[in-house]
Amino acid sequence: MIGEAIQRTSDLDMDVFTKYAGVSIPRHVSYPMPSWWDVVHADEATAMLRESDQTRQPNDLSIYLHVPYCEALCKFCACQRSVRRRDLTETTERVEAYVEAMIRELRRLGGMVSGDRKLRQVHWGGGTPTYLGETGIERVHLAMREAFNLADDAEVSIEIDPRLTTENMLTRLRRLAFNRVSMGVQDFNQEVQEHVRRVQPLKMVRDMIDTCRRLEFDAVNFDLIYGMPYQTPDTIRDTVEKTIELSPDRIAYYHYAQIPEKIATQRGMDYTKLPDSATKLEMFRIGLNLFTAAGYELIGLDHFAKPNDGLAIAARDGTLQRNFQGMTTGQGLDMLGIGATSIGHLSGIGFLQNVKETDRYVERLQSDRTVFEKAKRFSFDDRVRQALINHLYCYGEIKKHDIERRFDIDFDDYFSRELRIIEELERDGLVTIEPAGDIRVTCPLGRVLLRTVAAVFDAYLHPEAYRIGEQACFSANA
């Protein structure tokens, strides 16, 4: 398993790490990646949604609601968002229109699925969801409850900004049955915070957690990022130690991806202060050692959770999954996306994505037109590779015979090309191949380079994008 031998982090072969660390590979959140989807006719996208409702035993549901608005711009952010001052009349009108559009979309989708399908997970993300204000959130939430059959024990979570969220807001959220909050902490070092424009002192975050505990939220999550400018192993250690002191239930420990050619806000980062690959590896090792020593369990690609947290429980009972929200529970749920740029995942059928531009999203709903813009209907090969890659990211292993039984294939024949590359990864110490044919990533080397292992099985990856040394090791057409 991926969590085995996690304390043995001093034996890394830096030559091997350097060999793979510079390989350009995708940041899979869910396979296939959105950049490879086709634009489909709205009728086809709607047909896919109705198809999910007409299977013999339709899956229960999860909903993701995307709020694109923020009051301030964080330089590291790669999310779809719009920065707007609250004190402008134009902003108030836009936000009101967006709330109305989300309500329209919820009602529309609710009319397309059976009321027998329980809504078991709800997650508000952004942007800054609390930007909508208490009234806006309540209106959307109540519309969702009217349109869908929300389970009594549903997980209802929301991302909050400690700088902007008030006790009154949290009290109202709790009264509406929100039971989990997630905070984008990122880093506690003042110099780092000032550079990335995310200043939130330790006391502010501690007070927010204390309020959440007093209001009896079931869980509090943290997002941390390592590898940003001005971060050092010492500052990361301090941030991790402060995080452990605050004792969140779940931690997403993300590696910062610097892609200014795609994300304009990142062009304001000080490139001269970015840590190099070896330093970022040390930052990961610090987090790995300190979190696990404090009793957190390493979950999947980049998460840590207390043993009694739902994510750790899902890892133990086999219901862990990785999707566009990151690591999450609830394997087997169909996810519906609400809001601009949101993505839905219909298990075994395909992905649906809404239009990305906020104004276009609102305009389409105001004129009663579809907001679906892109989709991907899964081929048989997509389903096979999606199952393999998802399990690999969640559990750090590929169960050969499970894949064979589930899809009625001969694993060695189907993946003969990929297995030749895996043999090289085994020689370099990233994976081990068990006698029965199962493939397990090593820890910590394979764990750090898990995306490298997953990329081997990505059928859409261009051969030029995956190179080890001077030898091209992957061909999408082979």
N, C-alpha and C positions, 0 to 999 in steps of 0.2 A: 504493500500500500504506500501511498505517497507520503504518509506521515511517519514511516519507519526511519529510524536512524537519523532523525532530524538534528541531533546534537553534533554529528560528525561533520562539521563545516570547515575544518582546517585542512582537509585533504584534497581540495579542489586542484585540478590540473589547470593552471592558468593558460598554458599553451592551447589546450583543448577549448577552454572557455573563449579565448580570443579568436580561435578559428571559427566559432559559430556566432559569437556575439555581434559581429558586423553583418550577418546575413539578413537581407531585407525580406521580411515575412509579414503576413497580415496579422492584425490584432483581432483574431476571431472572438466574437462575442456569441454569434450563432452562425452556423454554417448552412448554406452558402452566404458569403458576405454580400451586403446590399449593392456594392459597386458592380456586381455581376448579374443583377436582376434585369429582366426585360420589362419594358413598359407594356401594360396590357389594357385591353378595352375594359371600361368600367363594368360592363355586363359580365365579363369573365371573373373579375374580382368579386362581384356580388354573388356569382354562382358558386365560387369557392367557399364563401361564408355560409351560404345556404347548404352546401354539401356537408359542411361540418355538423350541421344540425340534423341531417337526415341519415346519419350512420345508425347502425343497429343499436349501439350504446354510446350516444354522444358524450364527449368529455365535459366535465364541469369547467368553469370559466375563471379566468384571471383578467383583470383590467388594469392597464397602465394609462394614466392621464398626464399629458405633458403640458406644462405651463411655461411658455417661453420667456417670460418677463423677469428682469432683474433691475435693481436700482443702481448697481455698480458693476463694473466689468472686472472679472478676475482674469489675469493674463494667461493662466494655464488652461482655461476652460475650452473644451472642444465640443460643448453641447450647442444645440440649436437654441439661441436666446436673443432677446432684444432688450437693450438697456433703455429704460424710460424713467424720467422723473415723475414722481407721484403728483406733484403740485401743478401739473399742466392739464388743462381741460381736455386737450386732444388725447392725452394718455388715458384719462378717466373714460372717455368715450370708447377708445379702442379696447380697453380691458372689459368694459361692459359688453361690447360686441363679442368679444372672445368667450366670455362666460355664456352668453346666449347661444353661441355656436356649439360649445361643448354640450350644452343641454340638448340642443337639436340632434347632435350626433348620437348621444346616449339613447335618446328616444328612438332614433332610426334603427340603431343596431339592436336595441332591445326588442323591437318588433320583428327582427329577423331570426331570433333564436328562441328556442322553446323555454317556457317558464319553468320546466322541470330541471333545467340545468342550473345547478347552484353556483353562485358567484363566491368563490372561496378565497380569492386574493385580490386586493386593490392596492395599487401603489401610485402615489402622486410624485412626479419628478419634474425637473426643469433644467435651466431656469430656477426660479424661486417660487414654488407653489403658493407660499403664504402671501405673495405679492397680490393675490386676488382679494385679500382681506377676509375677515371672518364671514361676512355676509355672502361674498362670492363663492367661497369654498362650500358653505352650507347649502346654497342653492344648487350647486352642481352635485354635491353629495346626495341631497334628497332626490334630485332627478334620477340619479343612478339607482337609488333604492326603489324608486317607482318603476324603473325600466327593467331591473334585473332582480333575481331572487337571491338576495344577499344572505349567505349562511350565517347562523347565529355565532359560529366560532370562526368567522372569516378573519384573516389577517388584513388589517387596514393600516397602511403605513404612509408616511408623508415625509419628504425632505424639508428640513427647516434650516434657516439661516440664523445662527445665534445672535447676530448683530441686529436683527430686525424683528424676531419673534418675541411676543410679549406673553406674560403669564395669562392675560385674558384670552389671547389666541389659543394657547395650549389648553386652557380650561374648556373652551368651546369645542376644540377638536376632540377632547376626551369625552365630552357629553354626546358628541356625534358618533361615538364608538370607534374613533381612531385609537389603535392600541400599540403602534410602533412608530418611532420617529428616527430619522437619520440626519446626522449633522455633517456638513462638509468642513471638517476641522483642518485638514491638509497638513498643517505644521504649527508648532507653538513658538518657533523662533521669531523674534520681532523683526530682525533684518529680512528674513525670508518673507514674512507676512507683508511687510511694507513694499518689497520689490514686486510681489505678485498681486498686490492690492487686495489682500484678504486679511485685514487687521482685526483680530478677535482675541483679546487677552485670555489667559488661562482662567482668571476669575469669572469672566463672562460665560465661558463654556461650563465651568463648574456650577455656576448658579443655574444655568439652563438644565443641566442634568439633575440637580437637586429638585428643581421644580417638576420635571418629568417623573421623577421617582415619587414625589409627594402626591402627584395626581394619579399615580398607579398605572402609568403606561407599562405594557408588558415588557417592552425592550427598547433600548437605545442603541443605535448603530453609529459608528464613526467611519468617515472616509479619510484616509491619510495618503499623501503622495510623497514618494521619495525620488530623487534624481533631478530636482529643480535647481535653478541657480542659487548660489549662496548656501545651499545645504552641504553639510559635511558629515562624516560618520559621527562626530561628537554631537552635532545639533540633532541628528536623527535619533541618536541614543537618548538624548534629553526628551525629545518629543514622544518617543515610545514609552519611556519611563513615566512621563506625565500622563499619557494615555492609560497605562496600566493602573496608575493611582486613581484615575477617574472611573475605571472599571466598566466601560461599555460592554454590552452583551455580545456585540459582533463588530469586527473591524475589517474594512476593505483596505488593503495595503497595496495601493496601485503604484506601478512604475510610470513615471512621467514620460509621455511621448512627445518629442519635440518635432512638430511637422508644420513649420511656419508657412510653407508653400500652400498648405490647405487651410490653415487656421490663422487668420490675419492678426488676431489678438496676441498670438505668441511672438510676433515680430518685435514686440516691446521687451522681450526677455533679454537679459544680459548674457549673450552667448559665451563670453569669456569666463563666466562663473559657473558654467555647466559642469558637473562632475563627469569624469571619464568612466568608461565601462567598468574598470576594476573597482573604482570607488563606489559605483552604484551596486556592484555585486556585494561589497562590504556592507552597504546600507541594508540590502536585503537580508544578509546574514545576521546583522544586528537585530532586525525586527523578528526574524525567525527564532533566534535563540531566546530573546527576552520574552516574547509573547508565549512561546511554548513553556518556558520555565515558570511563567506566571499562571499556567494552567489552561491557557487557550489551546484549542485544537486547530491544526493547520487544515483548512478546507479547500480542496480544489486548487485553482491556479493562484489566487491572491487574497484569500480571506482567512480570518481567524475567528473562532467563536468559542464561547464558554460551552462546556459539555452539555449544559441543560438548555442551550439556545436551539431554536428550531432548525437552524442550519446544520449544527452538529448532529442533531437527531436524524435529520434527513440523510446525512452522510452515512450514518450507521444503518438506517433501514432501507437504503437504496433508492430514495426518492429525490436525491439531489439533482439539480439541472443547472445549466448555464444558458442564459438567454440575453436579450438586449438590455436587461436590467443588471446583469452580472450574475454572480452565484445566487441561487435562490432555491426555495423549497417548492413543492407542488408539481413534481414531474407528472405529466399526463394531462395537465390542464391546457385548454385552448386559451391563448392570450389575445385579447382585443385591445387595440391601440386607439386612444381618444386624444384628439388635439393635433395641431400642426406637427408634421414629421413623425408622428407615432407609428410604430410598427406592430402589426398583429401576427401571431404565429398560430396557425391551425395545424395541429399535430397530424403528421402523415399526409397533409394536403399541400400547404405552402405558406408563404409570407405575403402580407398585404401592408403597404405603406401609404400613409396620407401625404398630401402635398406638403412641401416643406415651408413655403412662405406663409407667414401668419395671415396676411391680408387676403391671400388667395383662398386659404382655408375658410376664413370667415365669409368671404363673398360667395363661395360655392354653397355653403350651408344656408346662407340668406336666400339664395335663389333655388334652393332645394335640388342642388346637383350633387353628384357623388364627390367625396373627398379622396377616394382611392386614386393614387397616381401611378404607383409601381407595384408589381407583384412578382412572385416566383412560385410557379407550381412545381412541386418536387417531382423529379424523375425517380425511378427506382434507385439509380446510383446515388442521387442526392440523399435519399432516405438512409441508405446503407452507410454512407460516409458521415452523415449528420449524427447518426447513432454512435458510431465509432468515436468521432471527435468529441462529442459531448461527454461520453463516458471517460475518455482520456483526460479531459480537462477537469472533470469532477473527481475522478478517483486515481488518476495517474497510472492507468493500466488499460490494456486492450484485451478483452476476454474473447479469445479466438472462437471457442465453441459456442459461446452465446450468440455471436454474430452469425455463425453458420446456421444455428437452429432458427434464429429469428427471421433470416432472409433466405434460407435454403440455398446457400452458396457454398462452394469450396473456398475457404479463406485463402489458402496458399496459392490457388490458381487465380482467384479474383484480384488479389493484391500482390502478384508475383513481382511486378515492377517496384512497388513500394517496399517490399521485404528486402530487396537488394540494397536499398538505401538504409533501411533499419539495421542491416548487418554492419554497415559502416558506423552507425551511431552506437551500436553495441561495442564495437572495437574501441571507440573513443570514450566509452563509459557513461553515455547518456541513458542507455536502457539495458535491461537484461532480457533475454529470450528464454522463457521457461521450457522445460522438456516437453510439456503439453502444447507449446506454441503460444502461450500468453506472453504479452509484452508488457513490461513494467518499467516505468521511469525510475532512475536512481535518485537518491536524495543526498546532498543538495544539488548536484550538477544537473541531472535531468530535470529536476524540479524548476531550477532557474531557467532552463532552456526548453521548457515544456512546449512553447509555441513552435520551436524548431521541429520537435517530434510531430506535433499535430500537422504542420505544414506539409509533411511528407504525404499525407493522405488527402490533401486539398486538390481536387481534380481541376479546379479553375485557375490554379496558380500558373502564371506564365513562366516558362523555363528560365528566362533571364532573371526572374525575381528570386530564384532559390539556387544559390551557388555555394559550394563549400570549397574554399580555396580557389583554384583556377578551373576546377572540374564542375561542369553543370551536372547536377544530380537529380534533376526533376524535369520531366517533359510532359506537358499537358496533353500532348498528342500521342505519346508512346502507348 
